Structure formats: structure tokens, C-alpha cells
Amino acid sequence: MTPHSSASAPPSPSVFSPYQKVVIAILAFLQFTIVLDFMILAPLGAILMQTMGISTRQFGAVVSAYAFSAGIAGLLAAGVADRFDRKRMLLFFYTGFVLGTFLCGMATSYQFLLGARIVTGVFGGVIGSISFAIIADLFPLEVRGRVMGTVQSAFAASQVMGIPLGVYLSTHLGWHAPFLMIASLAAVVGVLIAVKLKPINAHLLLPAGRDPIRHLIRTLSTPRYLQTFAATTLLATGGFMLMPFGSAFTVNNLGIPLTKLHLIYMVTGVASMIAGPLMGRLSDRLGKYQVFCLGTVLAMIMVTIYCNLGRTPIGLVMLFNILLFVAVMARMVSASALTTAVPDPPDRGAFMSVSSALQQFSGGVAAWVAGLIVVQTPSGELQRYDVLGWVVTVAMLVMIAMMYPIHRAVMRKVEQAQAAQVAANLSHS
């Protein structure tokens, strides 16, 4: 493969070039399909468990299957992640993701669905790390918060557009329909990636070991990388523990009719879509770690309240969901922007792959443990959901302490880069 120059020059702190806006849009739509594919299982949980006659443990296994397979694929891809054009890597794994999602839509049994989720995870779990590597390659740290805020608003957009439509299709056409819808949309996004995205392989010009095993070992043994891996591993715990049973808890414990479930996702999603870019700008202005701490404190409060609720009016459920997901967006955007500054350019692909893999493993364990903790009574009500809330709250508290040394290391790295730039300017004057 012949290296080409980077697809674009870094933007100024306030302006993105037309091509950079195209890249952001493509990555946002891509992230929308990936997030929707994972999140669609949460609102379908109540329907799937009833239609297929599966237990909470089996449903937890379906969620975990994606996570574990994605984690394994991430580790295997880490050694070669920096050896190829990122566009080619993205197209390869995205094509596999489309195939896996299509197979989910064709599943006729629990075993078939479990296997299809494994295929989807093998390919889909690597895509996020490639996307983040692309963002780190093309956008400087000063504007990375707003880029992450826009791209990760796909998390909210999936709630506004995708999940309500998915719930509607599943109640009228069966639970297979949402997966077929996602596969069709993802195929269109794949074409856009092939046509619009330029080669992104300037990292191939940088000196790096060419042996995949040594590259992976070096990435896994670098102390400052290990520190970040430990933090991002714990970061996945909350979502994977609470989301898989979120719809069942809302319907059976909070007393919200299944026919109104889409309204909660829609209202919460609109608020999150607005919050994502705002949290990105705020993290660029106030600091990534500061915004992460504020979001974490709010999330801890809301998780504690939400997981201990009983029968609750839908308006109050919407309010609590909005506050919780605004906090989640603040944590996701700021943490992602901060951790992308940790790896050196030749290691970005491997670092992102390992980080993503560890998060998937952690999420898989969390979803599996959640399936063991939560018990569904004959009436459909979930018991011990409050226990999950306390576990997630403690994990969030620990995360504040774990992210601080990462924040300090990134700040030192920025200061060193600025000092080197000043010295270079003086030498040329």
C-alpha cells in the first residue's frame, strides 16, 4: 500500500473545512447505525423475552454475545490497526457489520439470534475505534470536544428517530423488522463512506514497528496507556448494566404502557441531541476533565433516584431520563475527547482498538452480571434493579479518581507540545 497524505489539514479552533464537515457527518451517520444496532435490543427486550420465551439470563447473554465478540475482535485487530489506510479498515468492518445485522433480522430462534449477534459484534465492535482514530488523525485536541459531541449525538439521534421507529415496526411487523431497517440504512452509509471519504493514511509515514504482535505488546505494555485502559474499561459498566433491562423496568416497574415507550425515548433523545454538541463545546472551553466530573456527579444522583422508583407518572419519567442522558452525554463526550489525546500518532489505531475491546469485555461482563442480579417475577416486574443502580453509582465515583491522572498526563503532553512549538518558532526567527 502506498501512503498518501492526510485527507485534510487541521482546522482552526473555530472553523471546519467543507471536507471536514463531510467527515463529521459521515462518522455521525455511521455511529448512528452502530449505536442503534446495540441500543435497539433494550426497547425490544420486553417483546423478545415474551415472544421467544427467553429468560433474563438468556437475554443478558444475547447482549453479552455482542460485547464479548467485539472485544475479541478489537484485540485481534489492534496489532494491524495502524498498518492500513483507515478508510479501507472502516469499509471492511462496516461491511461485516451490515451482514451481521441482516442475519439478526433473519433469526428464527434464540440460538440463531445469539450467533448473529456474535457476527455483528466481531465487525461492529471495531468500527468505533477506527472512527475515533480518524477523529484523532484529522482534528486537533482544541476542537475535538465539539467533533465528539456531534458524532456521539448519534447516541441521541438513535433515540429520537431510530428507536421509536424500531419499536413501532416491532409492534406492527415483528421484532425482526428493526434489524432489517438498520441493515438497509447501514448499506447506504457504506456507499457514502466508499464514495466520499478520502484515504486516511498519513500515519503510515510515521516510524512504527511493522510486526503486529510487537506493536500490540508495546501498546499493551506502555504505562500511560495501561492507566487509560483501566479507566475506559470501567467506563462501560453503567450503560451495559442498566440499558439491557431499561425497557422492561420502565414498562413493568414504572407502569408505563408499552405503547407509550417510544415517547420516552423520543423526548429523551431530543434533549440528548441538543446536549451532545453543547457538552462538546463546553468541554473544549472549560476542560474535558471538569465537564466529565460535573456529568458524573449528575449521573450518580439520577441513577440513584431512577433505579429506586416505583409506579411513576410518564412526565416525571421523561424528566428523569432527560437529566440522566444529559449527564451521560457529558461523560461520553468529554472522556472520549480526553482519551484520544493519550496515544502517540503511530499507536492511535492500536490504542483505540485495545481500549474499545476492553470496554466491550467489561460491558459484556456487566450485562451478564446484570442478568444474574435482576430477576423477573411472573407478573413481569423486575426485582433487584436498585442493586444495579448502586453498583453503577460506585463505579462512577471511582471513575472520577481514575480519570484525574489521565487528565494531568494529557495536560503535560499539551504543554510540552506548545513549548516545542515556541522553541521551533524562536529558532526560525
Disulfide bonds with the S-S distance in Angstrom:
none
